[in-house]
Amino acid sequence: MKAHITFLLILSLLLSCSRKKPSVTDRINYDKGYDYLEASKKDSAFKYLNKAKDDFIQKGYPSYAGNCLVLMGVIQCDAGDFYGAQETALSAIKFLDTKKDLTELVSNYNNLGISCQKLKDYKRAAHFYNQAAIYNQDSIYQFTLLNNKAVSYVYLKEYNKAINIFNSILNSSKVDSIIFSKVYDNLAFAKFQQNPKYNAEYELNKALHIRESIKDTDGLNASFSHLTEYFENRNPTKALFYANKMFETASINNSPDDKLEALQKIIQLEKPENIKKTFKQYQNLKDSLETARNKSKNQFALERYDSEKLKRENVEKDNSILKLLIGVVILIVAIIFIIIGYRRRQLKLKQEKEIEVKNTQLKMSKKVHDVVANGIYQVMTKIENQEDFDRDKALDELEFVYEKSRDISYDKIGEEKEFSKVISELIASFNNDTVKTFTAGNSPAIWESVSPTVKEEVYQMVRELMVNMKKHSRASHVGVKFEKINNLIEIQYKDNGIGIPGDLVYKNGLRNTASRIEAIKGTITFDTKIEKGLKVNLSFPVS
């Protein structure tokens, strides 16, 4: 991990030369974080890099913001905060340019691979190592990435894939001693893992001697770990020797993870009487390491939280100002709309009032026509058709019409007398020597569920048809049939008069009849195509 940070620092420094540089003022926090990272003060480095990231995002330097996140992810991974490292590294990707920020992308994906491998998610680790290899342009570092990818395949027990990658690295002429010893050691161990009977002692020891000769202390721990596992079942004494060597080297390197791994191996191999002491040492180290890592995790989380909190507060402040401006604009617009709406409402009310007056006049006109004109015409018809003129009866009927005209807005036709009789008498009143009227189906049962308002409309419509017949049709026979089908009442009027010549023209009487039938949600049809006469069908629902 230390080598990884060093590599990233050097390449980031070189690559910053080819980027559009922020001003000295803009990169104050970035330079502080960089200096702390070089001094291995990782908590302070993380704090200032986090601040620098926010500065660069705000001032339009996305590549530098991505660089900060990559370094922060490496710091978290090195501190054992593997989940936090993944989150930070994944958030860095959106700031990095796939054509310009290749170094950061390589380091970032490699760090994601390391984090996944530490969390034993080897499949994703291999994927991220592969992504890093795609963007990498450094031929030497490519060997490290391929080696890491092959190690993931070993953990996945895909040994053939791993062995092929190791062999391809070893076949290159550009491999240095550090890479060679690492890959050679991993290849021998992969063969042993694939086949526990495989004799890997020579190859493992050769890698160990190379590492000792070049003083590769980090590599020595890997060799001691592999030799311990190789001899665990073959020669426990040798295995314990290498486990102790691993612990010594890890102590020199100040590598707590390697020390912990070494103590685990020693506990498995040591004599029972010595296990208690070693286990206590292992437990103390484990507790100390967990405490330190939890502290770092909390510190990282707090830094990110404080940063996000400050951004939220700034956004909320900007939003409150924006909301205030929007509120003022909305208020002005609302006032304008209220004024326009008020004026439109006043105009609409005025128009509605005028329409109401016209409708009232029309309604009154219709009432006068229905009640007064038709009433008087009905009395005239009776007088005309009676052989013996009954003066008192005629006066009574005229007085009835007069009373109806006095209170023309309130009629209750059919309430004092059974409605079927009222209708029958109405139709019969037009009967005389030249006109014969007939009524069919007008039984009281038809009108039982019909409201007084509807009865009034029906009465006026029937009377209108009869008056129209008397005035215009010259008919000698008139028939009116009443029928109730389910919830529908049908009235069929038919005469043998002259019909309605030409197109149907709605004059006052017929227009009133049409408006009345619409008022009770009914329909009216005129059949003028018969050979002689007129046929009218009225139908309306019964509630």
Solvent accessible surface area in square Angstrom, and as a share of the most:
residue,aa,sasa,rsa
1,M,70,0.31
2,K,128,0.54
3,A,75,0.58
4,H,14,0.06
5,I,14,0.07
6,T,72,0.42
7,F,40,0.17
8,L,0,0.00
9,L,19,0.10
10,I,95,0.48
11,L,42,0.21
12,S,1,0.01
13,L,104,0.51
14,L,112,0.56
15,L,37,0.19
16,S,8,0.05
17,C,94,0.56
18,S,90,0.58
19,R,32,0.12
20,K,158,0.67
21,K,114,0.48
22,P,7,0.04
23,S,59,0.38
24,V,122,0.70
25,T,97,0.56
26,D,26,0.14
27,R,43,0.16
28,I,85,0.43
29,N,33,0.17
30,Y,6,0.02
31,D,51,0.26
32,K,90,0.38
33,G,0,0.00
34,Y,21,0.08
35,D,88,0.45
36,Y,72,0.27
37,L,7,0.03
38,E,107,0.48
39,A,60,0.47
40,S,81,0.52
41,K,118,0.50
42,K,52,0.22
43,D,64,0.33
44,S,39,0.25
45,A,0,0.00
46,F,0,0.00
47,K,72,0.31
48,Y,44,0.17
49,L,0,0.00
50,N,2,0.01
51,K,84,0.36
52,A,1,0.00
53,K,8,0.03
54,D,27,0.14
55,D,34,0.18
56,F,0,0.00
57,I,75,0.38
58,Q,151,0.67
59,K,98,0.42
60,G,50,0.48
61,Y,32,0.12
62,P,74,0.46
63,S,22,0.14
64,Y,3,0.01
65,A,0,0.00
66,G,0,0.00
67,N,0,0.00
68,C,0,0.00
69,L,4,0.02
70,V,0,0.00
71,L,1,0.01
72,M,0,0.00
73,G,0,0.00
74,V,1,0.01
75,I,0,0.00
76,Q,7,0.03
77,C,3,0.02
78,D,39,0.20
79,A,22,0.17
80,G,6,0.06
81,D,13,0.07
82,F,30,0.13
83,Y,159,0.60
84,G,13,0.13
85,A,0,0.00
86,Q,21,0.09
87,E,116,0.52
88,T,1,0.00
89,A,0,0.00
90,L,80,0.40
91,S,33,0.22
92,A,0,0.00
93,I,52,0.26
94,K,158,0.67
95,F,41,0.17
96,L,13,0.06
97,D,59,0.31
98,T,77,0.45
99,K,174,0.74
100,K,147,0.62
101,D,1,0.00
102,L,34,0.17
103,T,20,0.11
104,E,0,0.00
105,L,2,0.01
106,V,5,0.03
107,S,0,0.00
108,N,1,0.00
109,Y,21,0.08
110,N,4,0.02
111,N,1,0.00
112,L,1,0.01
113,G,0,0.00
114,I,26,0.13
115,S,0,0.00
116,C,0,0.00
117,Q,40,0.18
118,K,108,0.46
119,L,52,0.26
120,K,152,0.64
121,D,49,0.26
122,Y,39,0.15
123,K,155,0.66
124,R,104,0.38
125,A,0,0.00
126,A,7,0.06
127,H,98,0.44
128,F,13,0.05
129,Y,3,0.01
130,N,53,0.27
131,Q,41,0.18
132,A,0,0.00
133,A,15,0.11
134,I,112,0.57
135,Y,48,0.18
136,N,20,0.10
137,Q,154,0.68
138,D,55,0.29
139,S,56,0.36
140,I,74,0.38
141,Y,21,0.08
142,Q,47,0.21
143,F,20,0.08
144,T,25,0.15
145,L,0,0.00
146,L,45,0.22
147,N,5,0.03
148,N,24,0.13
149,K,32,0.13
150,A,0,0.00
151,V,29,0.17
152,S,0,0.00
153,Y,33,0.12
154,V,17,0.10
155,Y,114,0.43
156,L,57,0.28
157,K,150,0.64
158,E,68,0.30
159,Y,34,0.13
160,N,101,0.52
161,K,108,0.46
162,A,0,0.00
163,I,23,0.12
164,N,99,0.51
165,I,26,0.13
166,F,0,0.00
167,N,57,0.29
168,S,64,0.41
169,I,1,0.00
170,L,38,0.19
171,N,125,0.64
172,S,37,0.24
173,S,117,0.76
174,K,127,0.54
175,V,27,0.15
176,D,67,0.35
177,S,56,0.36
178,I,89,0.45
179,I,11,0.06
180,F,58,0.24
181,S,0,0.00
182,K,57,0.24
183,V,0,0.00
184,Y,32,0.12
185,D,0,0.00
186,N,20,0.10
187,L,8,0.04
188,A,0,0.00
189,F,20,0.08
190,A,0,0.00
191,K,54,0.23
192,F,24,0.10
193,Q,70,0.31
194,Q,78,0.35
195,N,71,0.36
196,P,89,0.56
197,K,178,0.75
198,Y,64,0.24
199,N,108,0.55
200,A,0,0.00
201,E,54,0.24
202,Y,157,0.60
203,E,24,0.11
204,L,0,0.00
205,N,29,0.15
206,K,72,0.31
207,A,0,0.00
208,L,10,0.05
209,H,107,0.48
210,I,38,0.19
211,R,3,0.01
212,E,84,0.38
213,S,85,0.55
214,I,65,0.33
215,K,168,0.71
216,D,24,0.12
217,T,57,0.33
218,D,90,0.47
219,G,8,0.08
220,L,22,0.11
221,N,5,0.02
222,A,38,0.29
223,S,0,0.00
224,F,6,0.02
225,S,10,0.06
226,H,26,0.11
227,L,0,0.00
228,T,3,0.02
229,E,61,0.27
230,Y,5,0.02
231,F,9,0.04
232,E,63,0.28
233,N,142,0.73
234,R,101,0.37
235,N,55,0.28
236,P,74,0.47
237,T,106,0.62
238,K,79,0.34
239,A,0,0.00
240,L,41,0.21
241,F,111,0.46
242,Y,26,0.10
243,A,0,0.00
244,N,58,0.30
245,K,67,0.28
246,M,2,0.01
247,F,41,0.17
248,E,92,0.41
249,T,14,0.08
250,A,0,0.00
251,S,50,0.32
252,I,142,0.72
253,N,23,0.12
254,N,118,0.60
255,S,29,0.18
256,P,48,0.30
257,D,58,0.30
258,D,37,0.19
259,K,47,0.20
260,L,28,0.14
261,E,62,0.28
262,A,0,0.00
263,L,3,0.02
264,Q,87,0.39
265,K,23,0.10
266,I,7,0.04
267,I,35,0.18
268,Q,132,0.59
269,L,31,0.15
270,E,38,0.17
271,K,130,0.55
272,P,109,0.68
273,E,128,0.57
274,N,67,0.34
275,I,55,0.28
276,K,174,0.74
277,K,165,0.70
278,T,12,0.07
279,F,100,0.42
280,K,136,0.58
281,Q,82,0.37
282,Y,24,0.09
283,Q,66,0.29
284,N,87,0.45
285,L,33,0.16
286,K,69,0.29
287,D,69,0.36
288,S,67,0.43
289,L,22,0.11
290,E,85,0.38
291,T,90,0.53
292,A,55,0.43
293,R,46,0.17
294,N,76,0.39
295,K,146,0.62
296,S,19,0.13
297,K,76,0.32
298,N,91,0.47
299,Q,62,0.28
300,F,2,0.01
301,A,61,0.47
302,L,101,0.50
303,E,23,0.10
304,R,51,0.19
305,Y,116,0.44
306,D,79,0.41
307,S,13,0.09
308,E,61,0.27
309,K,89,0.38
310,L,107,0.53
311,K,72,0.30
312,R,111,0.41
313,E,81,0.37
314,N,73,0.37
315,V,81,0.47
316,E,106,0.48
317,K,131,0.55
318,D,89,0.46
319,N,59,0.30
320,S,61,0.40
321,I,97,0.49
322,L,97,0.48
323,K,141,0.60
324,L,125,0.62
325,L,105,0.52
326,I,80,0.40
327,G,36,0.35
328,V,74,0.42
329,V,87,0.50
330,I,105,0.53
331,L,107,0.53
332,I,91,0.46
333,V,63,0.36
334,A,38,0.30
335,I,85,0.43
336,I,89,0.45
337,F,134,0.56
338,I,119,0.60
339,I,83,0.42
340,I,73,0.37
341,G,35,0.34
342,Y,138,0.52
343,R,172,0.63
344,R,172,0.63
345,R,119,0.44
346,Q,88,0.39
347,L,100,0.50
348,K,106,0.45
349,L,72,0.36
350,K,129,0.54
351,Q,87,0.39
352,E,73,0.33
353,K,126,0.53
354,E,87,0.39
355,I,97,0.49
356,E,99,0.44
357,V,69,0.40
358,K,136,0.58
359,N,82,0.42
360,T,70,0.41
361,Q,113,0.50
362,L,112,0.56
363,K,121,0.51
364,M,79,0.35
365,S,65,0.42
366,K,41,0.17
367,K,27,0.11
368,V,73,0.42
369,H,37,0.16
370,D,1,0.00
371,V,8,0.05
372,V,35,0.20
373,A,48,0.37
374,N,2,0.01
375,G,3,0.03
376,I,67,0.34
377,Y,45,0.17
378,Q,20,0.09
379,V,8,0.04
380,M,106,0.47
381,T,2,0.01
382,K,49,0.21
383,I,63,0.32
384,E,122,0.55
385,N,37,0.19
386,Q,68,0.30
387,E,168,0.75
388,D,125,0.65
389,F,114,0.48
390,D,69,0.36
391,R,157,0.57
392,D,93,0.48
393,K,102,0.43
394,A,10,0.08
395,L,87,0.43
396,D,87,0.45
397,E,37,0.17
398,L,73,0.36
399,E,94,0.42
400,F,110,0.46
401,V,13,0.08
402,Y,126,0.48
403,E,91,0.41
404,K,29,0.12
405,S,41,0.26
406,R,178,0.65
407,D,74,0.38
408,I,15,0.08
409,S,87,0.56
410,Y,125,0.47
411,D,23,0.12
412,K,99,0.42
413,I,21,0.11
414,G,13,0.13
415,E,90,0.40
416,E,179,0.80
417,K,97,0.41
418,E,70,0.31
419,F,4,0.02
420,S,7,0.04
421,K,120,0.51
422,V,22,0.13
423,I,0,0.00
424,S,43,0.28
425,E,92,0.41
426,L,3,0.02
427,I,1,0.01
428,A,58,0.45
429,S,13,0.08
430,F,0,0.00
431,N,63,0.32
432,N,20,0.10
433,D,130,0.67
434,T,100,0.58
435,V,11,0.06
436,K,88,0.37
437,T,20,0.12
438,F,113,0.47
439,T,57,0.33
440,A,52,0.40
441,G,44,0.43
442,N,22,0.11
443,S,47,0.30
444,P,78,0.49
445,A,61,0.47
446,I,14,0.07
447,W,4,0.01
448,E,142,0.64
449,S,55,0.36
450,V,12,0.07
451,S,45,0.29
452,P,71,0.45
453,T,95,0.55
454,V,30,0.17
455,K,37,0.16
456,E,14,0.06
457,E,28,0.13
458,V,0,0.00
459,Y,20,0.08
460,Q,4,0.02
461,M,0,0.00
462,V,2,0.01
463,R,16,0.06
464,E,9,0.04
465,L,6,0.03
466,M,0,0.00
467,V,2,0.01
468,N,30,0.15
469,M,4,0.02
470,K,45,0.19
471,K,105,0.44
472,H,106,0.48
473,S,8,0.05
474,R,202,0.74
475,A,7,0.05
476,S,43,0.28
477,H,91,0.41
478,V,1,0.00
479,G,25,0.24
480,V,5,0.03
481,K,92,0.39
482,F,4,0.02
483,E,62,0.28
484,K,81,0.34
485,I,78,0.40
486,N,134,0.69
487,N,107,0.55
488,L,67,0.33
489,I,0,0.00
490,E,48,0.22
491,I,2,0.01
492,Q,58,0.26
493,Y,4,0.01
494,K,110,0.47
495,D,5,0.03
496,N,52,0.27
497,G,1,0.01
498,I,88,0.45
499,G,15,0.15
500,I,36,0.18
501,P,111,0.70
502,G,71,0.68
503,D,127,0.66
504,L,57,0.28
505,V,92,0.53
506,Y,94,0.36
507,K,144,0.61
508,N,84,0.43
509,G,13,0.12
510,L,15,0.08
511,R,116,0.42
512,N,15,0.08
513,T,1,0.00
514,A,17,0.13
515,S,47,0.30
516,R,6,0.02
517,I,1,0.01
518,E,126,0.56
519,A,72,0.56
520,I,20,0.10
521,K,166,0.70
522,G,12,0.12
523,T,83,0.48
524,I,32,0.16
525,T,76,0.44
526,F,38,0.16
527,D,50,0.26
528,T,45,0.26
529,K,184,0.78
530,I,53,0.27
531,E,185,0.83
532,K,136,0.58
533,G,5,0.04
534,L,8,0.04
535,K,61,0.26
536,V,0,0.00
537,N,54,0.28
538,L,1,0.00
539,S,21,0.14
540,F,1,0.00
541,P,60,0.38
542,V,17,0.10
543,S,138,0.89
